[in-house]
Amino acid sequence: MTSKVFGLIKEEADRQKYGLEMIPSENYVSKDVLKALGSILTNKYSEGHPGARYYGGNEVIDKIERYAQSLANKLFGTAHAIVQPHSGSPANLAVALELAGPGGTTLGQSLTAGGHLTFGAAASWTGRLFNAIQYGVDPKTWKIDLDEVRSLAKKHKPKFIWVGTTAYPFQIDYKPFAEIADEVGCFLVADTSHISGLIVTGYHPSPVPYVHVITTTTHKTLRGPRGAMILITKKGLDKDPELAKRLEKSVMPGLQGGPHDHQTAAIAVMLEEALRPSFKNYIGQVVKNAKMLAEELGSVSEVHLVLLSLTHLGYGLGYQTQYALEEAGITVNKNTIPGEPASAFYPSGIRLGSPALTTRGIKEKDMVKIASWIRKVLEEVKGHDLPKEQEKRKEFLKSYRQLVHNNKTLKDIRAEVEKFAGKFPVPAVQ
């Protein structure tokens, strides 16, 4: 008897094939990455680290993990690599717990300013386990306020500073962050999850000369499986020769048991692919496509994503826009904007990106077409402001969803999108 799950996977394959995936933290992996991820390596248990496992039978697993580590160091130019973290948030937590300790002071970019949950947001355990101080961006330029970072670092003396973003359309200058961290004597940790692909191909400045530790997911611009890595730089080892061992122990046994060996192998395949010249060409197109998308939507992008404010169209329109675009076959995510006037759950912006579409072979001229569809959808959303009274929102959203579902313009756009998207291949999707 065939599992119901496989029918649902086919349903998802159709969604991916005939829709436009524009969430900047999503991408498509290669067939080879999928082969490793779905391999017999999932059968093995390998608690511990290479050469020091708690279980037997890990001779081959050790070779795979060491190979992945060597590829990561070669790609990034780092001194030591840890490839066992199951995903990005646990990797960040492992670093924070080791460098700051429970109750220790950390300094990171706030969620509403484009930072990550794990940088000390109130909704995250990192906002409760640590004395988490948050810095923001200039409300006019949306760029990181380095004067605020320096002032907060001097005042609170953090154990380490996070430098990294999830909804920030500009390049990051790591040098002034390093100067601040060195001045207060703390560690500097770069979370490059979103921009790692850009960094290793030279389309974004590298943090390696300036930071002590790098964390990154492997499934965004790197086009790998869902996983994470912690990388230690030479500067990090110069500051603390035991830093690599400390962070290894923080991952395991500190937070995790056995690593996902099939995931480690898939990361190794991804790293091999990222070292090829074709990957640099791919990232170059990612940046071009994001820039074109931003220009067509009246915004700006120096990286792979666009953060689009909707305040000129009305109040709290992020959710409504995301829902309407999804009805039209275009997937984005609602997102807060700096100085968010509405709320985190019903924010005033959307976040769009080019990595997944670029993997499918989409170029600048195609982004112009996609942007035209997005503009048409925005016209349909305009005027459907979020009620400021909490008690009115449930009924408003219910009627809005019904209205959108029956909207002829959105239905027409969806038909065009499906015809357009169907022409572009999705790796491993027939």
C-alpha positions as CSV (number, residue, x, y, z in Angstrom):
1,M,0.0,0.0,0.0
2,T,1.4,3.4,-1.0
3,S,1.6,6.0,1.7
4,K,-0.6,9.0,1.5
5,V,2.5,11.1,2.1
6,F,3.8,10.5,-1.5
7,G,0.6,12.0,-2.9
8,L,1.1,15.1,-0.8
9,I,4.7,15.3,-2.0
10,K,3.5,15.2,-5.6
11,E,1.1,18.0,-4.7
12,E,4.0,20.0,-3.3
13,A,6.0,19.3,-6.4
14,D,3.2,20.8,-8.5
15,R,3.1,23.9,-6.3
16,Q,6.9,24.4,-6.7
17,K,6.8,23.8,-10.4
18,Y,3.9,26.1,-11.3
19,G,4.4,28.9,-8.7
20,L,7.1,31.5,-8.2
21,E,9.0,31.0,-5.0
22,M,10.3,34.4,-3.8
23,I,11.0,33.9,-0.1
24,P,14.7,34.8,0.1
25,S,15.5,32.1,2.6
26,E,14.3,29.3,0.3
27,N,16.0,27.6,-2.6
28,Y,16.2,24.4,-4.6
29,V,18.8,21.7,-4.0
30,S,20.4,19.7,-6.7
31,K,19.6,16.0,-7.4
32,D,23.0,15.0,-5.9
33,V,22.2,16.8,-2.7
34,L,18.8,15.0,-2.5
35,K,20.5,11.7,-3.2
36,A,22.9,12.2,-0.2
37,L,20.0,13.5,2.0
38,G,17.9,10.4,1.2
39,S,20.7,7.9,1.5
40,I,21.4,5.0,3.9
41,L,23.5,7.3,6.0
42,T,20.3,8.1,7.9
43,N,20.7,4.6,9.4
44,K,23.8,5.4,11.4
45,Y,24.2,6.8,14.8
46,S,27.5,8.7,15.4
47,E,27.3,10.6,18.6
48,G,30.5,12.4,19.3
49,H,33.1,14.0,16.9
50,P,35.4,12.4,14.2
51,G,37.9,10.2,15.9
52,A,36.0,10.4,19.2
53,R,32.6,8.7,18.8
54,Y,30.6,7.0,21.5
55,Y,29.4,4.3,19.2
56,G,31.3,1.9,16.9
57,G,31.1,1.5,13.2
58,N,31.8,5.2,12.3
59,E,34.9,4.8,10.1
60,V,33.1,5.9,7.0
61,I,31.1,8.6,8.8
62,D,34.3,10.1,10.1
63,K,35.6,10.3,6.6
64,I,32.5,12.1,5.4
65,E,32.4,14.6,8.2
66,R,36.1,15.4,7.9
67,Y,35.6,15.9,4.2
68,A,32.8,18.3,4.8
69,Q,34.9,20.2,7.3
70,S,37.8,20.5,4.9
71,L,35.5,21.7,2.1
72,A,33.9,24.3,4.4
73,N,37.3,25.7,5.4
74,K,38.4,25.8,1.8
75,L,35.3,27.6,0.7
76,F,35.2,30.2,3.4
77,G,38.9,30.5,4.2
78,T,38.4,29.6,7.9
79,A,40.6,27.7,10.3
80,H,38.1,25.2,11.8
81,A,34.6,24.0,10.8
82,I,31.8,22.4,12.8
83,V,29.2,20.8,10.4
84,Q,27.0,19.0,13.0
85,P,24.4,21.7,14.0
86,H,21.0,20.5,13.0
87,S,19.9,23.9,11.9
88,G,20.7,27.6,12.2
89,S,18.9,28.5,15.5
90,P,20.6,25.7,17.5
91,A,23.9,26.7,16.0
92,N,23.4,30.2,17.2
93,L,22.3,29.0,20.6
94,A,25.3,26.8,20.9
95,V,27.6,29.8,20.2
96,A,25.7,32.1,22.5
97,L,25.6,29.7,25.4
98,E,29.4,29.1,25.2
99,L,30.5,32.7,24.6
100,A,28.1,34.5,26.9
101,G,26.7,31.8,29.3
102,P,23.2,31.9,30.8
103,G,22.5,35.5,32.0
104,G,25.5,36.9,30.0
105,T,25.2,40.0,28.0
106,T,24.9,39.9,24.3
107,L,24.4,42.6,21.6
108,G,22.5,41.9,18.4
109,Q,20.4,43.5,15.7
110,S,16.7,43.7,16.7
111,L,14.1,41.6,14.8
112,T,12.1,44.6,13.6
113,A,15.3,46.2,12.3
114,G,16.2,43.1,10.2
115,G,18.0,40.9,12.7
116,H,17.2,37.3,13.6
117,L,15.1,35.9,16.5
118,T,18.2,34.3,18.0
119,F,19.9,37.6,18.4
120,G,17.9,38.2,21.6
121,A,14.3,38.8,20.4
122,A,11.7,38.7,23.2
123,A,9.9,35.8,21.6
124,S,13.1,33.7,21.5
125,W,14.8,31.9,24.4
126,T,17.8,34.0,23.5
127,G,15.9,37.0,24.8
128,R,15.2,35.2,28.1
129,L,18.4,33.2,28.7
130,F,20.7,36.2,28.1
131,N,20.8,39.9,29.0
132,A,20.1,40.6,25.3
133,I,20.7,44.2,24.2
134,Q,19.4,45.2,20.8
135,Y,20.6,47.7,18.2
136,G,18.7,49.0,15.3
137,V,18.9,50.9,12.0
138,D,18.5,54.5,11.0
139,P,14.8,55.0,10.5
140,K,15.3,57.0,7.3
141,T,18.1,55.1,5.5
142,W,17.3,51.6,7.0
143,K,21.1,51.1,7.4
144,I,22.7,49.8,10.6
145,D,23.4,52.6,13.1
146,L,27.0,52.0,14.0
147,D,27.0,54.9,16.5
148,E,24.3,53.1,18.4
149,V,26.2,49.8,18.2
150,R,29.3,51.5,19.6
151,S,27.4,53.3,22.3
152,L,25.6,50.2,23.5
153,A,28.8,48.1,23.4
154,K,30.6,50.6,25.6
155,K,27.7,50.9,28.0
156,H,26.8,47.2,28.4
157,K,30.1,45.4,27.8
158,P,28.7,42.4,26.0
159,K,30.4,39.0,25.9
160,F,30.0,39.1,22.2
161,I,28.3,41.0,19.4
162,W,26.1,39.5,16.6
163,V,26.6,41.0,13.2
164,G,24.1,39.4,10.7
165,T,20.7,40.0,9.2
166,T,17.6,38.3,7.8
167,A,15.8,41.3,6.2
168,Y,18.5,43.7,5.3
169,P,18.9,44.7,1.6
170,F,22.3,46.3,2.0
171,Q,25.9,44.9,2.2
172,I,27.5,44.8,5.7
173,D,30.8,46.4,6.5
174,Y,32.4,44.2,9.1
175,K,35.5,46.4,9.8
176,P,33.8,48.9,12.1
177,F,32.1,46.1,14.0
178,A,35.5,44.5,14.5
179,E,36.9,47.8,15.8
180,I,34.0,48.1,18.3
181,A,34.4,44.5,19.5
182,D,38.2,44.9,19.9
183,E,37.6,48.1,21.7
184,V,35.4,46.5,24.4
185,G,37.4,43.2,24.3
186,C,34.5,40.9,23.3
187,F,34.0,38.3,20.6
188,L,32.5,39.2,17.3
189,V,30.2,36.6,15.7
190,A,28.9,36.9,12.1
191,D,25.7,35.1,11.2
192,T,26.0,34.9,7.4
193,S,23.1,32.5,6.9
194,H,21.4,34.7,4.2
195,I,24.5,35.9,2.4
196,S,27.0,33.0,2.6
197,G,26.6,32.3,-1.1
198,L,27.4,35.9,-1.9
199,I,30.4,35.9,0.5
200,V,32.1,32.8,-0.9
201,T,31.8,34.0,-4.5
202,G,33.0,37.6,-3.8
203,Y,29.7,39.3,-4.3
204,H,29.7,40.5,-0.7
205,P,32.7,41.4,1.6
206,S,33.9,38.5,3.7
207,P,33.8,38.7,7.5
208,V,36.7,36.2,7.9
209,P,39.4,38.8,8.5
210,Y,37.3,40.6,11.1
211,V,35.3,38.2,13.2
212,H,36.1,35.3,15.5
213,V,33.2,33.0,14.7
214,I,30.8,32.6,11.7
215,T,27.5,30.8,11.8
216,T,25.5,30.0,8.7
217,T,22.7,27.9,7.6
218,T,23.3,25.7,4.5
219,H,20.0,25.9,2.7
220,K,19.6,29.5,1.5
221,T,22.0,31.1,-1.0
222,L,24.3,28.1,-0.6
223,R,21.6,25.8,-2.1
224,G,22.3,22.9,0.3
225,P,20.1,20.8,2.7
226,R,18.6,22.3,5.8
227,G,21.4,22.4,8.2
228,A,24.1,24.7,9.7
229,M,27.8,25.2,10.3
230,I,29.9,27.0,12.8
231,L,33.2,28.3,11.4
232,I,36.1,29.6,13.5
233,T,38.6,32.0,12.0
234,K,42.3,32.4,12.6
235,K,41.4,35.6,14.5
236,G,39.2,33.6,16.7
237,L,41.9,31.0,17.5
238,D,44.4,33.8,18.1
239,K,42.0,35.3,20.7
240,D,41.3,31.9,22.3
241,P,43.3,28.8,21.1
242,E,40.6,26.6,22.7
243,L,37.7,28.3,20.9
244,A,37.1,25.4,18.4
245,K,37.1,22.8,21.1
246,R,34.8,24.9,23.3
247,L,32.2,25.3,20.5
248,E,32.4,21.7,19.4
249,K,31.5,20.7,23.0
250,S,28.8,23.3,23.1
251,V,27.1,21.7,20.0
252,M,27.7,18.1,21.3
253,P,27.2,17.1,24.1
254,G,26.0,20.6,25.0
255,L,22.9,20.8,22.9
256,Q,22.7,17.8,20.6
257,G,23.1,14.1,20.6
258,G,24.0,12.4,17.3
259,P,24.5,14.4,14.2
260,H,22.4,13.8,11.1
261,D,24.9,11.9,9.0
262,H,22.8,12.1,5.8
263,Q,22.6,15.8,6.3
264,T,26.4,16.1,6.8
265,A,26.9,14.2,3.5
266,A,24.5,16.5,1.7
267,I,26.3,19.5,3.1
268,A,29.5,18.1,1.7
269,V,27.9,17.7,-1.8
270,M,26.6,21.3,-1.5
271,L,30.1,22.5,-0.6
272,E,31.6,20.7,-3.7
273,E,29.0,22.5,-5.9
274,A,29.7,25.9,-4.3
275,L,33.4,25.5,-5.1
276,R,32.6,25.2,-8.9
277,P,32.9,28.2,-11.2
278,S,29.2,27.8,-12.2
279,F,28.2,28.6,-8.7
280,K,29.8,32.0,-8.9
281,N,27.9,32.7,-12.1
282,Y,24.7,31.7,-10.4
283,I,25.3,34.1,-7.5
284,G,26.1,36.9,-9.9
285,Q,22.7,36.4,-11.5
286,V,21.0,36.3,-8.1
287,V,22.4,39.7,-7.3
288,K,21.4,41.1,-10.8
289,N,17.9,39.7,-10.4
290,A,17.4,41.1,-7.0
291,K,18.6,44.5,-8.1
292,M,16.3,44.5,-11.1
293,L,13.3,43.4,-8.9
294,A,14.1,46.2,-6.4
295,E,14.3,48.9,-9.1
296,E,11.0,47.7,-10.7
297,L,9.3,47.9,-7.3
298,G,10.7,51.3,-6.4
299,S,13.1,49.9,-3.8
300,V,16.8,49.0,-3.5
301,S,18.9,45.8,-3.1
302,E,22.6,45.2,-2.8
303,V,22.3,41.6,-2.0
304,H,19.7,38.8,-2.8
305,L,16.6,40.2,-1.2
306,V,14.2,43.2,-1.3
307,L,12.5,44.6,1.8
308,L,9.4,46.4,0.5
309,S,7.4,48.9,2.6
310,L,3.7,49.0,2.0
311,T,2.9,52.0,4.1
312,H,2.2,54.1,1.1
313,L,-0.7,51.8,0.3
314,G,-2.3,51.6,3.7
315,Y,-1.9,50.4,7.3
316,G,-0.6,46.9,8.3
317,L,-0.8,45.4,4.8
318,G,1.9,42.8,5.0
319,Y,-0.3,39.8,5.7
320,Q,-2.9,40.9,3.2
321,T,-0.3,41.3,0.5
322,Q,1.3,37.9,1.2
323,Y,-2.1,36.3,1.0
324,A,-3.1,38.0,-2.2
325,L,0.3,37.2,-3.9
326,E,-0.1,33.6,-2.9
327,E,-3.5,33.5,-4.5
328,A,-1.8,34.8,-7.6
329,G,0.9,32.0,-7.5
330,I,3.7,34.1,-6.1
331,T,5.1,33.2,-2.7
332,V,6.7,35.9,-0.5
333,N,6.6,36.5,3.3
334,K,5.1,39.3,5.3
335,N,7.9,41.2,7.2
336,T,8.3,44.0,9.7
337,I,10.0,47.2,8.5
338,P,12.2,49.5,10.5
339,G,10.1,51.5,12.9
340,E,7.2,49.1,12.3
341,P,3.9,51.1,12.7
342,A,1.6,48.1,12.9
343,S,2.6,44.8,14.6
344,A,5.0,41.9,14.2
345,F,2.3,39.5,13.2
346,Y,0.5,41.9,10.9
347,P,3.4,44.0,9.7
348,S,3.8,46.7,7.1
349,G,6.1,45.1,4.6
350,I,7.0,42.0,2.6
351,R,10.3,40.3,2.0
352,L,11.1,39.1,-1.5
353,G,14.2,37.4,-3.0
354,S,15.8,36.0,-6.1
355,P,17.8,32.9,-5.1
356,A,15.1,30.2,-5.9
357,L,14.0,31.8,-9.1
358,T,17.5,32.2,-10.3
359,T,18.2,28.5,-9.7
360,R,15.4,27.9,-12.2
361,G,17.1,30.0,-14.9
362,I,15.2,33.2,-14.5
363,K,17.0,36.4,-15.7
364,E,16.5,40.2,-15.4
365,K,13.9,40.5,-18.2
366,D,11.8,37.8,-16.4
367,M,12.0,39.8,-13.1
368,V,10.6,42.8,-14.9
369,K,7.6,40.6,-15.9
370,I,7.2,39.2,-12.3
371,A,7.4,42.7,-10.8
372,S,4.6,43.8,-13.1
373,W,2.4,41.1,-11.7
374,I,3.4,42.1,-8.2
375,R,2.4,45.7,-8.9
376,K,-1.0,44.6,-10.1
377,V,-1.6,42.6,-7.0
378,L,-0.6,45.5,-4.8
379,E,-3.3,47.6,-6.5
380,E,-5.8,44.9,-5.5
381,V,-4.6,45.0,-1.9
382,K,-4.6,48.8,-1.6
383,G,-7.3,50.1,0.8
384,H,-7.7,46.8,2.7
385,D,-6.1,48.3,5.8
386,L,-5.7,46.2,9.0
387,P,-8.3,47.4,11.6
388,K,-6.5,49.1,14.5
389,E,-9.0,47.6,16.9
390,Q,-7.9,44.1,17.8
391,E,-11.5,42.8,18.2
392,K,-12.3,43.6,14.6
393,R,-9.4,41.8,13.0
394,K,-10.7,38.2,13.0
395,E,-13.8,39.1,11.0
396,F,-12.0,41.5,8.7
397,L,-9.4,38.8,7.8
398,K,-12.1,36.2,7.2
399,S,-14.0,38.4,4.8
400,Y,-10.7,39.6,3.2
401,R,-9.6,36.1,2.4
402,Q,-13.0,35.3,0.8
403,L,-12.8,38.5,-1.2
404,V,-9.3,37.7,-2.4
405,H,-10.2,34.1,-3.3
406,N,-12.9,35.3,-5.6
407,N,-10.9,38.2,-7.1
408,K,-10.9,37.8,-11.0
409,T,-7.7,39.9,-11.4
410,L,-5.8,37.5,-9.1
411,K,-7.2,34.5,-10.9
412,D,-6.1,35.9,-14.2
413,I,-2.6,36.6,-12.9
414,R,-2.3,33.1,-11.4
415,A,-3.1,31.6,-14.8
416,E,-0.4,33.7,-16.4
417,V,2.0,32.8,-13.6
418,E,1.4,29.0,-14.0
419,K,2.0,29.2,-17.7
420,F,5.1,31.2,-17.2
421,A,6.6,29.2,-14.3
422,G,5.9,25.9,-16.0
423,K,8.5,26.8,-18.6
424,F,11.3,26.9,-16.0
425,P,12.7,23.6,-14.6
426,V,12.9,22.9,-10.9
427,P,15.8,20.6,-9.9
428,A,14.6,17.0,-9.3
429,V,11.0,18.0,-10.1
430,Q,9.6,16.4,-13.3
